[in-house]
Amino acid sequence: MKLVNYLLRDGIHYGAVKNGKVVDLKTRFPYPDFVSFIAARGERQAEKLLEDEDGDYDYDRLCLLPVVPNPGKILCIGLNYESHRIEGGHAKTEHPIVFARWPESQTGHRTAIKRAVKVSTQLDFEAELLVVMARRTPRYTKRGDALKYVFGYSCYNEACHRDWQAHTRTLTSGKNFESTGASGPWLVTADEIPDPQALKFQMRLNGKVMQSDHTSQMIWPVNVVIEYITCWLPLNPGDLIVMGTPGGVGFKRTPPVFMQPGDIAEVEFEKIGTLTNRIEDE
């Protein structure tokens, strides 16, 4: 099942994509938002509903939002591909590098990734797999059980302002500019992707391939990351994990390549689809 959040005149709605149409689920179920829908395992009810529904809106005409507009947590994994670790000249680490994003830093498919031109022109791209949690994932979850707690997957462009990223050792400021973390084109439920470590993916800038890799190359796979995080913090429905980017990022190229206004950035994952964003100045 493919699920989206979108903006209508009366506020945020969520729905399921079917044959180019979107069946509005918010008006059919008692769950006030998408995180509530996830927590209630609403996709099970939606499967039956979709058998008889043709759709309420054209997908191509909707103003799409991040695949989870109101996550409780956004946890990002740094240096999770050897190619990216090597290009950056970083030492190997024993454990995953985890840093945080906030919901205000997100944007959706077909919307603009914004360059904060008043303070930076070093807007870089990062193609990443997005993991969405399905239910409360308790402390000390073992890697063998971890994928049972995943609701679904999406594409993510974790665009960042590189010079601001270097302001502190935590990366926080450069990774949290408003309207930089894009997700989409929809959220694919986990039943359609039984193995998240078996996906080819690319990042293209104006049609040119900048990154091309495979999720099998992650240093810390999805289940290992969930095991690690839950050693110190439980995960909840709708929480996001952004799984890291491979080599080929713009600031390590010669000369560096940063995204410019008018550029079209695409992140495509096998079995998910293509996330597309135009770059604009604030």
HELIX and SHEET records of a PDB file:
HELIX    1   1 PHE A   34  ALA A   39  1                                   6    
HELIX    2   2 GLY A   42  LEU A   50  1                                   9    
HELIX    3   3 TYR A   59  ARG A   61  5                                   3    
HELIX    4   4 GLU A   82  GLY A   88  1                                   7    
HELIX    5   5 PRO A  103  SER A  105  5                                   3    
HELIX    6   6 ARG A  143  ALA A  146  1                                   4    
HELIX    7   7 LEU A  147  TYR A  149  5                                   3    
HELIX    8   8 ARG A  162  GLN A  165  1                                   4    
HELIX    9   9 ALA A  190  GLU A  192  5                                   3    
HELIX   10  10 THR A  215  GLN A  217  5                                   3    
HELIX   11  11 VAL A  222  ILE A  229  1                                   8    
HELIX   12  12 GLY A  250  LYS A  252  5                                   3    
SHEET    1   A 5 TYR A  57  ASP A  58  0                                        
SHEET    2   A 5 LYS A  21  ASP A  24 -1                                        
SHEET    3   A 5 GLY A  11  LYS A  18 -1                                        
SHEET    4   A 5 LYS A   2  LEU A   8 -1                                        
SHEET    5   A 5 CYS A  63  LEU A  64 -1                                        
SHEET    1   B 6 TYR A  57  ASP A  58  0                                        
SHEET    2   B 6 LYS A  21  ASP A  24 -1                                        
SHEET    3   B 6 GLY A  11  LYS A  18 -1                                        
SHEET    4   B 6 LYS A   2  LEU A   8 -1                                        
SHEET    5   B 6 GLY A 181  THR A 189 -1                                        
SHEET    6   B 6 GLN A 106  THR A 107  1                                        
SHEET    1   C10 TYR A  57  ASP A  58  0                                        
SHEET    2   C10 LYS A  21  ASP A  24 -1                                        
SHEET    3   C10 GLY A  11  LYS A  18 -1                                        
SHEET    4   C10 LYS A   2  LEU A   8 -1                                        
SHEET    5   C10 GLY A 181  THR A 189 -1                                        
SHEET    6   C10 VAL A 150  GLU A 158 -1                                        
SHEET    7   C10 ALA A 127  MET A 133 -1                                        
SHEET    8   C10 LEU A 240  VAL A 242 -1                                        
SHEET    9   C10 ILE A  74  GLY A  78  1                                        
SHEET   10   C10 ILE A  97  ARG A 101 -1                                        
SHEET    1   D 5 ALA A 112  ARG A 115  0                                        
SHEET    2   D 5 GLY A 273  ASP A 281  1                                        
SHEET    3   D 5 ILE A 264  PHE A 269 -1                                        
SHEET    4   D 5 LYS A 200  LEU A 205 -1                                        
SHEET    5   D 5 LYS A 208  HIS A 214 -1                                        
SHEET    1   E 2 LEU A 123  ASP A 124  0                                        
SHEET    2   E 2 CYS A 160  HIS A 161 -1                                        
END                                                                             
